[in-house]
């Protein structure tokens, strides 16, 4: 075995009563890509933050290049050649690329010389690793894929030999993720060591040499990637057997519940985001909308659910029109049996500082069952929250806990429970499993299928192609604001991928 | 000609009333660009004015040389101290920055009156400072006498008064030793500058209008006023051309980026609030030891808040900040000049309305005319390492 770039020996870390890491042992050979996989809250990020000097371990030892090293701050980590690409980019958004790269590594008190130096160094890195990016571009005007490249450049500029990437593909489109993986392979060929943290099994299989699995703060196994399977890893992560593909019977579509025709939506800058989209959803089927993020799916969902005004088009709910061009009160739509699980649960779906039980009635808080004259009926609310918690296996099962303290998957279950338990005729779901663990994904998928089988109309928007393919009875692909194709559930990934990239459309035009 | 004179006078007044606004505004800029909102500019300025005037008055009564400078140092010290209190509350202890700022305003407003009455027994005022113990306007005459009196041998070494205590004598000695190199350097520079300005005056005094502008608008202000306007390009340079400025702007936008780059967020923010304290101290000194001959209760009269408004109006940028302060200064100068004047068609306008004009205009400007002012993104939010 090659020499170890990093060795962690018996790392322990607690936050108050929570033991985030217990007795972690890890060895990462030099010049390899090492995956660390585990559910949200398994302690992966904490472990890497300890390695990067963001936190101090309570006990244990870190060896870098065989030498015991004390890493007390990010400065120490940078000094021994560790660089980190954070899940939420640590970039100053209104700075240029070059300003972000030199921040903290300026060298001199005046900027002129350090910028000139960084410019030539960036040029060298660009040539060596294919990391092209305009050094004078402002970060907030760059797509996320390029922003991530700036993060990698930042680490390399500081002379990183070991690169830690924390959930790097969470914000990327499939094409951007592929590009990232090409870059990572190239970095590996140049002798860099890469640690990849993720909860996506596919990525682990695609790119890593070795993989370590974490569960509830402990390191449960390390395998050579070539000698393991997705099923084994999933089982190690969750601690039980997981169904990666949901089982479902054939759909029995009924009447048209939601009918959208010619819907056109503009964003706040006046750019047309949804361009004359027409489709319908029947009772007892799931219609999936696939597409690379930013092709109008979000705006479509918002217009149908009454959050955003449409400039043209008609929406019929149960055969009667919805006023989409005016300000439809989303509350009215709820009364008419349309439930909405928004894409962004943090900003739209939940009020994070509220208690779980308060969030469990949000939007339905004025219904008779929850009110007592002008007052909220707290015991009734708690009782309904408890039943939702039990039914949807929301953990920890405490309706008085602040919502922010639940994990992402459990927060999502809170939203789903709220919307599904009102027994809507039509359910609109945006990105139901974004940032959700494997175990919870399985549960959410089962619930959506159950809704379908109960004769509900389900409209599903997701950027996860796997999810669309395994759940949908019909698949619509959106590109540049328009529906560019409709396929059945047996469509291949390649076929849908081409549609998502707008390829077929161009060919038809020629 | 009369209109010309009036215009010159209004513009001259504009510059004079803009100086404390500008200093406070730039002070706020350092802190807020670093992500620490500071509503306590007013209080720091007021405390600076009081302590500056009190120190200058005390030094003057002991016949201490450079009483004005001593006042300046004392004002800066108290103002930096209050800035550090704000920093301790909002950076170290992650308190609410607005609450902390308001508290500083209240403490300054109350304690200056109480201490002033206790120490000087003049109804909360400090003793009037004579012209010798203030920062005076630099006029042609001043320049000429400066050139006349300048010798490289250290000038102005004050003769000891008979019967002074050994403590004062010692302090005088330390003052001379510490100040001498600076006096030599700045004295020489000042001498050269005075020569140049006198030369300019010799040329422009025969050109009508231009000489008025030169004598009234360019000359005729105190040293602190020149300092304030010099701070505008200096601040720009610091912000956009130095490492400190880059980090300062970064920490106000995304402290996480600064922290992960291995730079201490608290230390950087502390340095920013120290800059704020320095400048509000100078602003206070200008009010009490230059523009006025001592401290009067509540003499800042909302200037700290107007400076904040100007800062937002200028979108937290130094050069627009100067223009914003000049605009607000202009409004104030107008209101001073035209109060009690009968306006055609309207008649006599109440003084109160004229006095309120700058504030009304502030509201209107801030409400509609500046477009979207985007504050530093991390402004007002204490930095906590994410878990």
Interface residues (C-beta under 8 A of the other chain):
Chain A: X15 X46 X52 X54 X55 X73 X74 X75 X77 X78 X84 X86 X88 X90 X91 X92 X93 X94 X95 X99 X100 X102 X103 X104 X105 X106 X108 X109 X110 X111 X112 X114 X154
Chain B: X240 X241 X242 X243 X244 X245 X246 X247 X249 X250 X253 X254 X256 X257 X258 X259 X260 X261 X262 X263 X377 X385 X386 X387
